[in-house]
Amino acid sequence: MKDNLTETRRSFIRKAAAGSIALSWLGARQAPRAFAAEAAKPALLGGTPVHQGGWTKWPQWREDWESEMLKVWRSGRWFRGSAGHVSDFEHGYANLLGAKRCLATASGTTALIVSLHVMDVDAGDEVIVSPYTFIATYNAILDRKALPVFADTDPATLTVDPASIESRITERTRAIMPVHIFGMPCDMDPINAIARQHKLAVVEDACQAWLAEYKGRKCGTIGDLGCFSFQESKHLPSGEGGAITGMSDELIDKCDSFHNCGRAVGTNKGSGSFTRGNNYRMTQAQAVLLMQQFDKLVKETEIRRANADHLTANLGKIPGITPLRLPENSRPAWHLYAFRYDAAQCNGLSRDKFARAVSAEGVPCGSIYHEQYFDGVLDEAIASRGFKRLWGAERLKAYRDSFQELKGNQQVCATTVAITQNMLLGDRSSTDDIIEAIRKVQANSAALAKG
């Protein structure tokens, strides 16, 4: 059952980004005894919050972007085919990632849909995917009339456990879709090895992983194709928007055709002027807004990493708090900073009340994804006429029953707590407030559990 605290990731991000309190905390050393006592008392029980300065607003707007944006709007050339801004963005983003090619799309979801089509995922096929992800990952697979088959989540990483993939492969499996959730790279070497062994495509869902790296390569350039989102909450935002990256001209040309109403392009000439396709194009204004944020993205990624490293080094010292494990030689993007919470080491204080108590200290946090495969979306799909035509009743029942096997994901959904990326953009004092708020709540967990 979805707990009371659980929100959608985007709702959680909006609330965290909007929160701001006017005063700054003085600190117990500088305060008189009465104030020190209040500071030691949990805010949820009437004490003084640790952090009172608010957090960086997101998304951000800069006045020096306005001139270029106005030029686009005044030109009246807004459609992709009317000007060259989208192509300029594609070249720039490919260079930023070290990809050979990039194709801009209308959203991260459409990037996934286009990529699955180009990798020949069709009606009746199966795609192995992580269950711990935004619902758009599931929906992109369902859009292809394919079955999202869940490998389990590794509780230590929150990403797909490579050891659980092979047992999910059937004669219908066409692709693996690893999700670099919260900007944390999946362990791609074993995933790619399994894909090569079974001749499967690899489509990276990097929709939260701009500039994340795995063993010297950027996420989105490691599989056959990589998909990104530029939705409003993302590190590189344009309201909506997405991109597909890859190292193959042939694959990106096919993506280009499919996203542009099937128009033949480059190596994808086909037998005529058109192939199958839809309209998943980016607009000129989106491209201009995104290009102006490239340098900002690079700078802010380093700030997030430095503050996240500081959190990881210190939160692991607090009983009941376990930072996440990353693949060797990897660098996350930290769309959210998450950790695991153990109520048993906090006097039985529930995860939900722990998060409420930390949030009361001026540090918004909460659970993010729950076991979405029990929400009815997949039940609706497999009960549809189309899916019943494509799979037998026995296979669909076994598929539904397999959700109970996802013990790692169940554990992750029950114990994960996260803060949003804008909270990693503050100074070191603000980052220390995050640590102190969590330490304070853990130290007072017995009183909070009773209160």
N, C-alpha and C positions, 0 to 999 in steps of 0.2 A: 504493500500500500504506500502511496506517495505520502511522505510525512508533511506536517503543517509548515515546516520551514522551507521545504524544497520549492524553488522557483525555477522558471526557465533561466538559462544563462543570460539571455539578453535583458530580461527584467531585472535580474540581480545586478548586472553591470550598470544599468541606468540608475538604480537606486544608490549604488556605491559611488558613482561618479557625481551624483547630484548632492550628496551629503556634505554639508559645510557648517562648522560652528566657529564663532568669532574669536574665542579666546585661545591662548596658548597655555599649556600646562607648565607650571613652574617647577615641578619636581619636588620630591619629599625633602631633599637635603636643604633646599632653600626656603621651605615653607615653615610656618609656626607649627607647633605640635598638634593643635586642633586640626589644621589642614592636612598634616601628615597622616593623622588617623583616618580622615575622610578619604585620602588618596589610597590608603591601604585597603579600604572597604570596597567590595565590588560595586560598580555603578548600578548594576541590576538590583542591588540591595540598598541603594541610596547613597553610595559613595561618589567620589569625584571621578569622572572619566579620565583615563590616561591621555587620550589624544583629543584635543579640542580645536585643532586648526583646520579641519576639512581636508579635502584631497583634490588632486588635479582634476579639473573638469574635462569631460570627454563626451563627444569629439571636440576638437579644437578648431578655431578659425583664426586665420591671420590676415590682417588688412592688406599685406603686400601680395596676397593671392588675387585680390579683387580685379586688378587691371587685366590679367590674362583671362580671367573668367568672363569679364564684360566683353572682351574682344570676341569670344566665342559666341555669346548670346547675341551681340549686335550684328555679327556676321550673317546670322540666319542659316548657317551651315552646321547643323546639329547632328544629322544622321551620319553614321560611320562612313558611308561612301562619299560624303560631301567635302571632306577635308582630311588632312594627314595626321591629326593629333593622336588618333587611336593607334596608328602604326608607330608613331614616335614613342608612345607609351610602351608598346609591345617590345620594341628594340631596347628601351631603357630598362624595363623590368627583367628581360632576358639577361642583359648584362649584369644587373644587380645580383642575379642568382647564379650566374655562370651557366645558364641554359643556352642551348643552340637556338631555340625558338620559343616564342610566347604568342598566345592568342588571347585577346581580351574577350570577355563574355559579359552577359547581363547580370550574372550573379555567380556565387560559388556553387549553388545547386545546379545551375545550367552547365557550369564547367564539368561537374561530375556526370551529368546526363550525356553531354557530348562525348566525353572521354569513354564512357562505357559503350556507347554506340560504336565509336571508332575501333575499340578493342573487341568488337563483335560479340558483345553481350546482348543476347536477344531473348525473345519470349521462350520461357521454359528452361532458361539457363539458371545457374546458381553462382552467387558471388560470396566469397568468404570475407567477413568484415568484423570489426570490433563492435561489441554492443555498447561500449561506453563512449558515446558521441552524441552530437546534436542530431535531432530527428531527420534533418535534411539528408544525412548519409543514407539512412534506411530508404527514404522516399525516392532518392535518385535511382536506387536499384529497383524498387517497385515500379517506377516509371517505365523501365525497360521490360516490364512484365517478367522480371527475374526474381529469384528468391534470395533475400539477404540471410545467409547462413552464418551464425555467430560462432567464431572462435572465442575462447574465454579471455578475460582480462587478467593481466598479471597485477595482483594487488600492490606489488612493490614499485610498479612503474605507471600504472593506470592505462597503459597501452596494451595492444594485443599480445598475448603470450605466444611466441612462435611455436612452442612445443605443442600447442593445442590445435594448430592449423591442419596438420596432415590428416588427422582422423575425421575431419569434416569434408574432405575431398570425395566427390562422387564422379560418376561418368558425365554428369551435367555441369560440373564446375568449370567456369570459363575464366574467372579472374579472382585475384585477392585485392582487397582494398584496405590497406593499413591506414589508420587514422592517427596523425601526429597531434593528439589531443592536448589542448592548452599550450600548444607550441613545443611539446616535448617529443623529440624524435623517437619513432619506433626503432626497434633493433632490426635494421633492414637487411643485413647480410644473410641471416638464416631465412628470412622471408623470401628474398630473391632466390636463394638456393632451392627452396621448396618449389617456387614458381617455375624455375628452369627445369627441375626434375620432372614436373608434371605438365610442362608446356602451357602454363597459365600466364595471363597478363597480370601486371601489377599497376594499379591506378592508386597513386598516393592522394589521400584526402589531407591536404596541407592547408586547409581553409583557416586554421588558427596558427600557422607555422611560418610566417614571413621571416626569412633570414635564419631560421633554425638550421643547424648543421649536424650532419652525421658523418664522422670520420673524414672530415675535410670537404664534404659535398653538401650543398644546400638541399634541404628537403624540397621535394617537387622536381628534382633532377635525378633521382636515384632509381625510380621505377620506370615503366614505359611512358607514363604521363603523370603530371602532378597538377592538382587543382587548388586554387586559392579563392578566398572571398575578400571583398572590400566593403562589406556591410558596415553600417554606421559604428558599431562597437569595436571594429577591428583596428589593428595597429596602423593600417594603411586604409583609411576609410573614404568612401565617396557616396555614402548613403546605401547604394547597392552597387554591384559590380563584381566581376570575377576574372580569373585568368586560368589558362591551361599552359603548362610549360613542358618541354621535352627536348630530347636530343636527336630527334628524327624529323627531317623535313617531310617525309612521306606521311607520318602520323599527324603532324600539325596541319599539313595541307588538307587532310581528310577532315580534321576538326574544323578548319576554316570553312570548308564546303558545307558541312552539316549545320554549322551555326548561322550560316548566311543563306538560308532558304534553299540549300543544295547547289548553289552556284559552283561550277567547276573552277578550280584554281590550282596553279602550280603543277605539281606532279599528279594531282587528282583530276585529270581531264575526263575520265570516263568515256562513254560512247557518245556523249552529246554535251549540251551546255549545262545540264542540271543532273544532280543525283538527289537522293532523298535528303531532306533537311528541314530545319525550322528556323525561326528568327530568334536568336539568342545573342544579339549584337550589343556591344557597349556604345554609348553615345560619346560625341566629341567632348562635351563638358565634363563628363566623368573622367575621361582620359587626362584632360588638362589639370583638373583638381588633383588627381593621383600623382602626376609627374612632379608637381610642386612640393610633394611631401617625401620624395625619395631621401633627401639628405636628413630630413627630420626623422624618418624611420630608422636610418642607420644610427644616428646619434642616440635616439631614445632606446633602441635595442640594447646598446651597451649600458645605459643607465639601469634598465630593468635587470640585466644580467648581474651587474655589480650588487644591486640591492637584494636580488634573489639569493645570490651567493652568501651575503651577510645573514639573511634569514636562515638559510639552510645550516650554516655553521653554528647558529645559536639555538634554533628551535629544537634541534636534536638533543639538546641538553635538558630539555623540559620533559619530565615524566609524562607519558601518554601521548607525546607528539612525535611522529616519525616522518621526516622529510622523504621525498620520493627518490628512487634510484634512477639514474640516467644511464644510457648506453655509454660504453667507453668511448672517449674522444668525441663527445657530442656537445653541442651548445644549443640550449633551448631558446625559444623566443619569449616564453612566459606570457601567454595571453591571459592565463590565470595562474596564480601561484597556489598550488594545492599541497596538502599534507594529510597524513592519516591520523585519526584520533582514536585513542583506546580508552573507553569509559572506565574500564576496570582499574586503570591506573589513576583515575580521577574521582575516586570515591563513588563510582556509579553514576556520575553526572552524565545525563544523556548527551548524545552528539548535538541534538537540536538545542537543548538548553545551553550547552557550552557555546554554541555559535551565537545564541542570543546574548549571552553574557559578554562575549568578546565584542560583539557589535555595540553593546551598551557602553563599552569603553571607548567608543569613537572609532572603532576598527571594523567596518562592515565585513561580514564573512557569512558563509553558509554552505550548505550542500548544493550540488549543481545538478547532476544527472541521476535519475532514479532508474529502476528496471523498466524501461520504456516498452519493452516487448510484451509487457502485461497490460498495456494501456488500451489495447483494442485496435490499434492501427494494423497490426499484422493479422489479427483475427478477421478484420474486415477484408483484408486482401485475400487471404486463403479461403474465405467463404464466398468470394466472388465467382461469377460464372467463368471468367477467363482463367483464373488460377485453377479451378476445378477441371477445366478442360486440359490444362497443361500438366497437372500432376494428379496422381491417383489419391484416393482417400487415405490409403495406408501411409503414403509418403508424407502427406500433409499432417496427419495425426502425429507421426514420428517427429516431424519438424516442430510442431507445437510443443510436444512433450520434451524436446531437447532443451527448451528454455530453462527447465529445472536443473539442468546439468551445469549451468554457468555459475558455479560456486564462487569463483574468483570475482566475477562481476558483481554478484550479490554482496560480497564482502566490501568491495570498493564503494558501491552505492550507499552502503550503510555507515561507512566510517570516514569518507572523504570530506574535508572542509577546504574552502578556497577563498582567496581574496582576489580582487580584480586588478588588471594590469595597470590602471591609472594610479593605483596605490604604490606601485613600484617606481613611480617617477618623482617621488619626493626626495628630500635630502636625507642624510644619514640619521638625523634626529627623528624624523618621521618613521623611518624603518625601525629604529630602536623602540619607538612607541608600539609598533606592531608586536615586537617580541615581548615587551613589558606587559601589554594587555593580555597576551596569551599566558605568560608566566603568572600574572596576577590572578587570572581566572582559575588556573590549575591549582595554585596555592590555596585558593578559597573554595575549591570544588566541593568540599564536604558541606560547608554552609550553603552553597548554591544548590546542591542536591536536595537539601531539606527545605529551602526557601520556596 
